[in-house]
Amino acid sequence: MKNNLPLAEELRPKSLDEYIGQEHLLGENAILRKIIQSGRIPSMILWGPPGVGKTTIAEIIAQKQKAPFFSLSAVSSGVKDVRQVIEKAKASYQTCLLFIDEIHRFSKAQQDSLLNAVEKGIITLIGATTENPSFEVISPLLSRCQVFILESLNADNLKNLIHQGINHLKERHKREISIKEYDAIMRISGGDARKLYNALELIISNLIDEETIVITNQKVSQIIQKNLSFYDKEGEMHYDIISAFIKSIRGSDPNAAVYWLARMVDAGEEPKFIARRLIILASEDIGLANPNALLMANTCFDSIQKIGWPEARIILAQTCIYLATSPKSNSAYMAINHAQSIVKEKGNLGVPLHLRNAPTKLMKDIGYGKEYKYSHNFPNHFVEQEFLPEQISGSSFYEAANNSRETKTKEYMKFLWKEKYKF
């Protein structure tokens, strides 16, 4: 009998040893592996991008625990479904595992309905989400769960998955299959195992009549482009469209930005998902070129929570056009990246004595805060003094971008600091 299961389901790992990726959580001696092996499973939230193995981890835990296992999707389940599971768990007289996919889509009331059962140990909750649980999971529930962050699959993980998929498809079709180039299929996957397997299955089905099946970048691109609507039948383009939306705004194209926004509105995208990314963009890509952009984006987020669909689309459109037509600067983003790289390279350098707080007499006696100069006591509310550790004195992290606002800032900093920093 022909197996109609998608490749991603056929190859879903059944044990930790079969699992590919998330070495920081599931590698030898890693924290989540130890927890699973111990058998003492806490309630947890698995946070990470799509297709990196959140559902698989839940199923492996269930198989290893041999406890009653219930699974709900937040998209199609409500409070009634949660209560039915809790009643079944109570009747079983043992702690049951409840897996909730896309838990960020549960309302506050739906999440509240879980609290008592989780607190009393009637159920062990395993929630999966692609969204930051700090924003999407209510505090009382979040405080009762451990959060594990999953990462996109890396190149080695993806290659392992590709070879595993090809070997399985060889058996299925009784044909020799080889891969000559990996770039296109890995790029299309976006670090998503399910998307990778869907693409691989689609590619082989389109090449099955060829005398020799060899996967190349050109063939992959042609097949995926030709079958894009089929390939996206389960919404894999969700992250591609938000990417196009953000890049259009970054690229100062309000027309493209509004088009991609319309695509998301028509698809029923969660408005907070869109607004949250506008807040990030306002700081990362516009930043100091127009500080009002962050205020606008934050106001947009607050407003859509009060309004909701369909009128929220107007607020989102206003905000995305404003951001798209704003001058751009990533200077703040680059500054913090540079500063963090120095922290990793140099370690925890000591705070200069004159900048240290001196709440006790002993601290004052040994020089804490002794040479500090209070800026407001000097002309222009400024006096030159050292604010960095000696080892990195003079280091510049912030470099003004080429826009009118930051050009003025640069001139003012040059006036104050003269040659000390490279403004």
C-alpha positions in Angstrom: 0.0 0.0 0.0 1.3 3.4 -0.9 2.4 5.6 2.0 0.7 9.0 1.8 2.5 10.6 4.7 4.5 13.7 3.9 8.3 13.1 4.0 8.6 15.4 7.1 6.2 13.1 9.0 7.8 9.9 7.8 11.2 11.0 9.0 10.1 12.7 12.2 12.6 11.5 14.9 11.3 9.0 17.4 14.2 9.3 19.9 16.8 11.8 21.1 19.5 9.9 19.2 17.7 10.4 15.9 17.1 14.1 16.6 19.1 16.5 14.4 20.0 20.0 15.6 19.5 22.0 18.9 22.8 20.6 20.3 22.8 23.4 22.9 19.7 21.8 24.4 19.9 18.1 23.3 23.6 17.4 22.8 25.6 15.2 25.2 25.2 16.6 28.7 23.0 19.5 27.5 20.3 20.7 29.9 17.1 19.5 28.1 18.5 16.1 27.3 19.4 15.6 31.0 15.9 16.7 32.0 14.2 14.3 29.5 16.5 11.4 30.6 15.8 12.0 34.2 12.1 11.6 33.7 11.3 14.6 35.8 9.6 16.8 33.2 8.7 20.3 34.2 6.1 22.4 32.4 8.0 24.2 29.6 7.7 26.6 26.7 9.6 25.7 23.5 10.3 29.0 21.7 11.8 29.0 18.3 11.3 29.5 14.5 9.1 27.1 12.6 10.3 23.7 11.6 13.1 23.3 14.1 11.7 20.4 16.1 9.4 21.8 18.8 6.6 19.3 18.2 9.1 16.5 17.8 10.6 17.2 21.3 7.1 17.0 22.8 6.4 13.7 21.1 9.8 12.3 22.2 9.1 13.3 25.8 5.6 11.7 25.6 7.1 8.5 24.2 9.8 8.3 26.9 7.4 9.2 29.8 4.8 6.7 28.8 2.2 9.0 30.3 -1.2 10.0 28.9 -0.4 12.6 26.1 -2.9 15.1 24.8 -2.2 17.5 22.0 -4.1 20.7 21.1 -3.6 23.4 18.5 -4.2 26.9 19.8 -5.6 27.8 16.3 -8.5 25.4 16.5 -9.0 24.8 20.3 -10.7 26.8 23.0 -11.3 26.9 26.8 -13.8 24.0 26.4 -11.1 21.8 24.8 -8.6 22.6 27.6 -11.2 21.8 30.3 -12.0 18.5 28.6 -8.3 17.5 28.7 -8.0 18.6 32.3 -11.0 16.4 33.3 -9.5 13.4 31.5 -6.2 14.1 33.3 -7.9 14.2 36.7 -9.7 10.9 35.9 -6.4 9.2 35.0 -5.0 9.8 38.5 -1.5 10.6 37.1 0.2 13.6 35.7 -0.6 13.9 32.0 1.3 15.7 29.3 -0.5 18.4 27.4 1.2 19.8 24.2 -0.2 23.1 22.9 1.1 24.1 19.5 1.2 27.9 18.8 0.3 28.7 22.4 0.8 32.4 21.6 -2.5 32.3 19.8 -4.4 31.4 23.1 -6.2 34.4 24.6 -5.7 35.4 28.2 -8.8 33.6 29.2 -7.7 30.4 27.5 -4.3 30.6 29.2 -5.9 31.3 32.5 -7.8 28.0 32.2 -4.5 26.1 32.3 -3.1 27.8 35.5 -4.7 25.7 38.2 -4.0 22.3 36.5 -0.4 23.2 35.9 0.1 24.5 39.4 -1.4 21.4 41.0 0.5 19.0 38.8 -2.6 17.6 37.1 -1.0 18.3 33.7 2.6 19.0 32.6 2.3 21.7 29.9 4.5 21.8 26.9 3.8 24.9 24.9 5.3 25.6 21.5 5.6 29.1 20.1 7.3 31.1 17.4 6.7 34.3 19.3 8.5 35.7 22.3 6.7 34.2 25.3 7.5 37.2 27.4 4.9 39.1 25.3 2.5 36.3 24.4 2.2 34.1 27.5 0.6 35.5 30.7 3.0 36.1 33.5 1.4 33.6 36.0 1.6 30.8 33.5 5.1 31.8 32.2 6.4 31.8 35.8 5.4 28.1 36.2 7.3 27.1 33.0 10.9 26.7 32.0 11.6 28.4 28.6 13.9 26.7 26.2 15.0 28.6 23.1 15.4 26.7 19.9 17.6 27.9 17.0 17.3 27.7 13.2 19.0 24.7 11.9 22.6 25.3 10.7 24.2 24.2 7.5 25.5 20.9 8.8 22.1 20.1 10.3 20.4 20.8 7.0 22.9 18.7 5.0 22.3 15.8 7.3 18.5 16.2 6.8 19.0 16.4 3.0 20.9 13.2 2.9 18.5 11.5 5.2 15.6 12.6 2.9 17.4 11.5 -0.3 18.1 8.1 1.2 14.5 7.7 2.1 13.2 8.8 -1.3 15.6 6.4 -3.0 13.9 3.6 -1.2 10.4 5.0 -1.8 10.9 5.4 -5.6 13.5 2.6 -6.1 15.6 5.2 -8.0 19.2 6.5 -7.7 19.1 10.1 -6.5 22.1 12.4 -6.0 22.7 16.0 -5.1 25.3 18.1 -6.8 24.6 21.5 -5.2 23.1 22.4 -1.9 22.9 26.2 -1.9 19.4 26.7 -3.4 17.5 24.1 -1.4 19.2 25.2 1.9 18.4 28.8 1.2 14.7 27.9 0.4 14.4 26.0 3.7 15.3 29.0 5.8 16.6 26.7 8.5 13.2 24.9 8.6 13.3 21.1 8.5 9.6 20.7 7.4 10.1 23.3 4.7 13.3 21.5 3.6 11.5 18.1 3.3 8.5 19.6 1.5 10.9 21.2 -1.0 12.9 18.0 -1.4 9.8 15.9 -1.9 8.4 18.4 -4.5 11.8 18.5 -6.4 12.0 14.7 -6.6 8.4 14.4 -7.8 9.2 16.8 -10.6 12.4 15.0 -11.6 11.2 11.4 -11.3 10.8 10.9 -15.0 14.4 12.0 -15.7 16.8 9.2 -16.6 19.3 10.4 -14.0 18.0 12.3 -11.0 20.6 14.9 -10.0 19.6 17.9 -7.8 21.2 21.2 -8.8 20.7 24.8 -7.8 19.1 25.6 -11.2 16.7 22.7 -11.0 15.7 23.6 -7.5 15.0 27.2 -8.3 13.0 26.4 -11.4 10.8 23.8 -9.7 10.1 25.8 -6.6 9.2 28.9 -8.6 7.0 26.9 -10.9 5.1 25.3 -8.0 5.2 28.1 -5.6 1.4 28.0 -4.8 1.5 24.3 -4.2 4.7 24.5 -2.1 3.0 27.2 0.1 -0.2 25.3 0.6 0.3 25.2 4.4 1.5 28.8 4.8 5.3 28.3 4.6 5.5 31.8 3.0 4.4 33.4 6.3 8.0 34.3 7.2 8.9 35.1 3.6 6.2 37.7 3.4 7.1 39.4 6.7 10.7 39.4 5.4 9.6 41.1 2.2 7.6 43.6 4.2 10.4 44.6 6.4 13.0 44.8 3.6 10.6 47.0 1.6 10.3 49.5 4.5 14.1 49.3 5.1 14.5 50.0 1.3 12.3 53.1 1.6 9.6 51.7 -0.8 6.2 52.6 0.7 4.3 51.0 -2.2 5.9 47.6 -1.8 5.5 47.9 2.0 1.7 48.5 1.7 1.4 45.6 -0.8 3.0 43.1 1.5 1.0 44.5 4.4 -2.2 43.9 2.3 -1.1 40.3 1.7 -0.7 39.7 5.4 -4.0 41.4 6.2 -5.9 39.2 3.7 -4.2 36.1 5.1 -5.5 36.9 8.6 -2.0 37.5 10.0 -1.9 38.4 13.7 -1.7 42.2 13.9 0.5 42.2 16.9 3.0 40.1 15.0 3.2 42.8 12.3 3.3 45.7 14.8 6.0 44.1 16.9 8.3 43.9 13.9 7.7 47.5 13.1 8.9 48.5 16.5 12.1 46.5 15.9 12.6 48.1 12.5 12.0 51.6 13.8 15.0 51.2 16.1 17.2 49.0 14.0 16.8 50.6 10.6 15.7 54.2 11.2 17.0 54.8 14.7 18.6 58.1 15.3 17.9 59.4 11.8 14.3 59.9 13.0 13.8 59.1 16.7 10.0 59.7 16.3 9.8 56.5 14.3 10.1 54.4 17.4 7.4 56.5 19.1 5.1 56.0 16.0 5.7 52.2 15.9 5.1 51.9 19.7 1.9 53.9 19.4 0.8 51.7 16.5 1.3 48.6 18.7 -0.8 50.1 21.5 -3.5 51.3 19.1 -4.1 48.0 17.3 -4.6 46.2 20.6 -7.5 48.6 21.3 -8.9 48.5 17.8 -8.4 45.1 16.3 -9.3 44.0 12.7 -10.4 45.3 10.3 -9.7 49.0 11.2 -6.2 48.0 12.6 -5.1 47.7 8.9 -5.4 51.5 8.6 -3.2 52.1 11.6 -0.6 49.6 10.3 -0.7 51.2 6.8 -0.1 54.7 8.2 2.8 53.4 10.3 4.5 51.4 7.6 4.3 54.3 5.1 5.7 56.7 7.7 8.6 54.3 8.4 9.2 53.6 4.8 9.4 57.3 3.9 11.7 58.1 7.0 15.4 58.6 6.6 17.3 55.5 7.5 20.2 54.8 10.0 21.4 51.6 11.6 24.0 53.4 13.7 22.5 52.4 17.0 22.2 48.7 15.9 25.9 48.7 14.7 27.0 50.5 17.9 25.6 47.9 20.3 26.9 45.0 18.1 30.4 46.5 18.2 30.2 47.2 21.9 29.1 43.6 22.6 31.9 42.2 20.5 34.4 44.2 22.6 32.8 42.8 25.8 33.2 39.3 24.5 36.8 39.9 23.4 38.0 41.8 26.5 35.8 40.3 29.2 34.5 42.2 32.3 36.8 45.2 32.5 36.8 47.1 35.8 34.8 50.3 36.3 37.2 53.3 36.7 37.3 54.3 40.4 36.0 57.9 39.8 32.8 56.4 38.2 32.0 54.0 41.0 29.3 54.5 43.5 30.5 55.2 47.1 27.6 54.5 49.5 29.9 53.7 52.4 32.8 55.5 54.2 35.2 52.6 53.3 34.5 53.0 49.6 35.0 56.7 49.8 38.3 56.2 51.7 39.7 53.9 49.0 38.9 56.4 46.2 35.5 55.4 44.9 34.0 58.4 43.1 36.9 60.7 44.2 37.9 62.3 40.9 34.4 62.4 39.4 33.4 65.7 37.9 29.7 66.6 37.8 29.0 67.7 34.2 26.4 70.3 35.1 28.9 72.3 37.1 30.8 73.2 33.9 30.1 75.3 30.8 27.8 73.6 28.2 27.1 71.0 31.0 30.2 69.2 29.8 33.7 68.5 31.1 36.1 66.0 29.5 36.9 63.0 31.6 37.3 59.3 31.1 34.2 57.2 31.1 35.6 53.9 29.6 37.9 51.4 31.3 41.6 52.3 30.7 42.2 49.3 28.4 39.7 50.5 25.8 40.1 54.3 26.3 39.2 56.2 23.1 37.3 53.3 21.5 34.4 54.4 19.3 31.3 52.3 19.0 28.8 54.9 17.7 29.5 56.2 14.2 27.0 58.8 13.0 25.2 57.8 9.8 24.9 60.3 6.8 21.6 62.0 7.5 20.7 65.5 8.6 19.9 64.7 12.2 23.0 62.6 12.9 25.2 65.0 11.0 24.2 67.7 13.6 24.8 65.2 16.4 28.3 64.4 14.9 29.2 68.1 14.8 28.1 68.6 18.4 30.1 65.6 19.6 33.2 66.8 17.7 32.8 70.2 19.4 32.7 68.5 22.8 35.2 65.7 22.5 37.7 67.3 19.9 40.0 64.4 18.8 39.3 61.9 21.6 36.7 60.0 19.6 36.4 59.5 15.9 33.2 61.4 15.3 
